[in-house]
């Protein structure tokens, strides 16, 4: 099965980043309208692991 994923918004939650991300210095490089294709429920190539989560 193939699923197209489209970024509709980028959000940043500094409080959650500090608590759960050990903290990271920057967010994923996702832009509005960017698309990926997931095949068989696998993380698409080039998609940031935090965005996939």
ZIPEBEL-V287122 format. One record per pair of residues at least 24 apart in sequence whose ideal C-beta (glycine too) atoms are under 8 Angstrom apart, sorted by the first residue. I is the first residue (numbers start at 0). J is the second residue. Records with the same first field share a line. If there is no record, write none. Layout:
I=J  J
This chain:
0=38  39  40
1=36  37  38
2=36  37  40
3=34  35  36  37
4=34  35  36  37  43  46
5=32  33  34
6=30  31  32  33  34  50
7=31
20=49
23=49
